[in-house]
Amino acid sequence: MKRGNKIILLTFGDILFDQRLQKSIRSLEQAGYEIIVFARKLFPESPDRNIHALRYRPLFSRGVMAYLEYNVRAFLKLVFSRHHVVVSFDLDTLPAAIAASYLKRLVVIHDAHEFFVESPELVLRSKVRAIWERIACFCIPKVDRAYTVGNAIAQAMQEEYGIPFEVIRNVPMVGEENEMKGEGSEIKFPKPYIIYQGALNTGRGLEQIIQAMKYFPDINLVLAGRGDIELYLKEMAVSQTLSNIYFVGNLRPDELKIWTKKPFSTIFWRIWVKVIFCHWQINSSIILKQAFHRFVLIFRSIEL
């Protein structure tokens, strides 16, 4: 470990289920940096013992107070810590880093895996989106370095905020493919299944895929994740008496590998099927990752 090379990572989510964050930690540690992650504790399980995480139980789980609470706590942590480099994962953690940089010398790096203000969750909420746009326009131009996952979003954000964005693609770690082929507990289902991995939020096309499953009674749909419309989706499945819809909640990366081992059917031997609904900026990253694992990708119609 290189002495003095300490970095604190800020993430609004819980480190347990954030594969992108975990890969970033592993990459930085392999480069010789000491990493501390400041995150919320949303689930009782502990992260990998090799990850140094500072997690707190939030007083507010969602909404404006949740973001405010996180940024106040993160600000205090940054001001009173000895770390001089902070990586802000997504726009929702950036206010704390920028505020702290006014009081002490900090190198602020912004990790933008998506064009935050263009996410489906905000596009449909104009007033909330306007607030985040103001935060972005104030904070992002003040960072020392910034990067994102693809050329298209990098160019769009450079034009919007007037600073250069590097491209660091979110690709599988070396060895993931072999791990995926390894032996593990098999998921017992009487029928083959399609799996969706990600947040159960608006704008993902989840309502449409659930409605479509009534035409495929011999195939299960597994939804791995949680989100704002989870209850609505469950009620939809019940109201349409669909018995082939399964909600399995958030899964850790090692659990996801087990779920994605099972072939879709005997026809697609050693080929897996995964349904991915995402907005256009991160498609290139998603496609590269899933092609690495030889998934068949199913996209809804999108406008670029």
Steps between C-alpha positions, in 0.01 A plus 500: 500500500639840403524714809289814484294394202165507675168554325152531645211392277153646548195299394135560588412134458600196700832347403362145527328502160701757302715300259639813333619635834654169600690477171627856546624415848682189378662689213620784721634262763689305236654831394627548855242728657337470841123533464232593751136500392244726666151360443159444651422176681175389341540128567633316807752287310864603505699569182805302397743503792771626265303822443542777757155654521354764731125445494230672702135422561306785336223682680332556165488227237381702200406844379668836543579441868689181416725688256544787743589267787755313291674813373518658847653183644738463206603867528590459868690180424704669228577811704631304799678221313860490379403402149586746227343320203127434478315312227135598478284224353212668319363850538313427823828487700679788329366793710678367810832470317480848346397659831789331684745613233431862602627429852797274428717411206326210330538342159142432390440232237151446361389154385195546276378162379195669346378843398330543836249770405397303191416182692143370455426555868558877459384563145142429605524732805571847365517686833736250662707488184535880501649486851753236401590697187589799718709280728678350199571837338646630826702196610627318192702789350690522831635143507867432427441194282193325364430180313211292373438166329474582130588749227141612433426602857850650539443727202152599619624587848800690369268716292263551792750580777803630313761265649668193347364155588728201468359160402551201731281215385312284746620161380521162678804439716751245376391159627127575521423270209678207664325572829169498319570158353592357839288270709239653724157451644250452220179698496213253488227613262255274315525729195782697334516866588597845382675716758494877543777647717469859615285755676124455487442861404292680244622528144649150487218337301419262785125552476507398135709187551272384784196546278674311221572199722137386479580396143790284622354273771785251461766757592561669836602862547737565791537860617819545705498840666292747693366844422229762511242305298567157652165487684316619189662226290408235756140619502498490120622141497233401754218684322581321175533165683849443362665209678823523301627828651755480782632791710825396668616840631857623500763235439869520576741461207587142594129414518434659162762275344307196621171633361656569161659156467179319409441462121186654357408170336661190357484663156731781614771272633756693705333828407327710763220749457480828681248780458648846524301822484716808530528850371721566203809644668614174662403253230857461373625403846213256555540339159873445549451342841223266392675400177798400715273254681328390175153623597225550247386860546139611469448875468183698482470758222690817588562834334858623484 
